[in-house]
């Protein structure tokens, strides 16, 4: 190995030799083991750089703040505080109340000062990053770690050395790796004395982590132990543990001369019988008892207990009664069945998802005949009232305004685990008038009620109880919404019935066979009515949103989501598919229009088909960074009684969750020019076809009561209208119409950066988008941006500020 130290250190220690900062770590020679696996073995990470450049802003901030920091001064303060605290506690030792206040007060001060002694002042800790120095002892330890990791992954004859050199006053480390020939599994045999256990293992052998001709991996041996433990515990072996599984590896096999490129080992997997018992015991479930305990910590003696036997399960209720028939669908541990660890955990999960119990606990007693299962649950409060207030933050042409939410929930309404909830929301905002720059008051009031059943409400007998393990739900909802703005006053009434299933923690199905909406505009300002007429003559059907309308649809949604959004980034995916058919029953029962019009007058009806697919992929990049890619597309097609869909069913592009360089819902359609009011305010640009994509890199800046993160993004997309007929010449097409020959030149492109303040329970997001390619002007427009007035909408290209809550995708 070679150690190259060039002149030019970063700092001198007061009483020792020069110390060099740690540089990058690279690996050479490894062809099978990935760099990422080896990087995880190295605990020392160099100081963070800016965009991969040799610029270290966090270290610079730390060293700048260190100039005014004195560890000795902080140590003296800590000593003085400790002495003062001891004096105060002695003085007030006979006053418990005062002593408690002193302990709390000085406890915080001492902890804060101690942290400053150990980690530096607040600026150094929050915004800076302490220097990470090169240590040859650490490198030697890491070399041994790499050797051990390679050995554990089948490279028994590996060699690892290292070389160093100095660049930009930092020592870079290169680990030189020789994997040499790998070790393969020649034969995998099993030695299991218990015949039934052996049969179960052999039947599932194709799922084994240990297969012949696979490379030797130490992790596979532990994974196989976990798999076999789970397999046997799911087949009645309640007391089985992985400690009964051991391996015998024979590495003395001499490979034929023709196979000298790899080494071979034989593996014997042994399942040892437990002690003197001789064989493992299979436990059938003998009995199951489900008990709802008294709420809180009230003693049992204060409540009368009711006992019910339903399908061989004993239910005991204290004060509150729950439908045994509904609970029965959640109980997967059942008398007569063999014990299953999967059923045990799924039963607890299903009971927790009912939103009826504060916690669910379970225990099992073993008997000569089998297992006795005891499930105990403490119920949540039957009545729950919650309220929250806040400020609405609307990005476009609006000022923040207060809002208030009041929610009232009743649990177990009909003793069948149903939940009834009422939500009342009211808000006031200051909005900009559509034809001037003045601010006006906007009011919104909404009332929504829902009744949630933990089953699928179908009239077909027992069918409704068959999906207990899939968290079935039926939600019946009724809502009213009223908006009063300077331009209009509008109300809507909605009724819906929705079925949902959750087969697994990562999949979700939602089906609404009944979704009815009645929209009514009670007031239109004359100037606004004139604007709607003008827009309609230009092809913008915004007027349809203000007609008295009846909208009915059937919709289906599927969601697959492996992203937890909690903890460090991980490789994950998100897929959402939404299908919708509006006005379907109008074709089947045309007479219903007359029936609906009788009580409500002449209403606008719609018939349309709509789909939307949203896919996202998350890749971790290091411990605190990730790369996210997203594709979002959709289409709406109108037919029948109306030539257009409801305005709410159109697609829009632009804004904080779309192409962020454009104002919300103002991009497109196609190459159409922006539609402006006489006062030069842009209006929304609806489209029938949507195609957009986003790329975003997310990283961490520092921590200040929460994580302050950053993002660099690239957005692309647009919306288009669909041609109404087959056009023969380009002149027949409108600028917003979709054409295969033109759509690539009509993809808007924007870039930018963002700051996200992650407080765990919510994320406050600030994104700044800049146009790169404008489809209307059909040219790159970065040169049109001016730093003199970066946020001024009057210039052709400006930084568009997006304020949002939560991540954009």
Secondary structure as UniProt FT lines:
FT   STRAND          2..3
FT   STRAND          11..12
FT   TURN            14..15
FT   STRAND          18..19
FT   STRAND          21..28
FT   HELIX           35..39
FT   TURN            40..41
FT   TURN            51..52
FT   HELIX           57..66
FT   TURN            67..68
FT   HELIX           71..91
FT   TURN            92..94
FT   HELIX           96..119
FT   HELIX           122..126
FT   HELIX           136..152
FT   TURN            153..154
FT   TURN            156..157
FT   STRAND          159..167
FT   TURN            168..169
FT   STRAND          170..178
FT   STRAND          183..192
FT   HELIX           195..203
FT   HELIX           205..207
FT   TURN            212..213
FT   HELIX           218..233
FT   TURN            234..236
FT   TURN            238..239
FT   HELIX           242..244
FT   STRAND          245..250
FT   HELIX           257..259
FT   TURN            260..261
FT   STRAND          263..271
FT   HELIX           275..277
FT   STRAND          284..293
FT   TURN            296..297
FT   HELIX           300..302
FT   STRAND          305..310
FT   TURN            311..312
FT   STRAND          313..318
FT   HELIX           324..330
FT   TURN            335..336
FT   HELIX           341..352
FT   TURN            353..354
FT   STRAND          357..366
FT   STRAND          371..379
FT   STRAND          383..392
FT   STRAND          398..399
FT   STRAND          401..411
FT   TURN            413..414
FT   STRAND          419..432
FT   TURN            434..435
FT   STRAND          439..453
FT   HELIX           461..465
FT   TURN            466..467
FT   HELIX           468..470
FT   STRAND          473..484
FT   STRAND          488..504
FT   TURN            505..506
FT   STRAND          507..524
FT   HELIX           526..537
FT   TURN            538..539
FT   HELIX           542..546
FT   STRAND          549..561
FT   STRAND          572..582
FT   HELIX           584..588
FT   TURN            590..591
FT   HELIX           592..600
FT   STRAND          604..605
FT   STRAND          608..620
FT   STRAND          626..638
FT   TURN            640..641
FT   HELIX           647..649
FT   TURN            656..657
FT   TURN            660..661
FT   TURN            664..665
FT   TURN            670..671
FT   TURN            678..679
FT   STRAND          689..703
FT   STRAND          707..721
FT   HELIX           730..732
FT   TURN            735..736
FT   TURN            740..742
FT   HELIX           743..746
FT   STRAND          748..758
FT   STRAND          763..774
FT   TURN            775..778
FT   STRAND          779..780
FT   HELIX           782..784
FT   TURN            788..791
FT   TURN            793..794
FT   STRAND          800..805
//
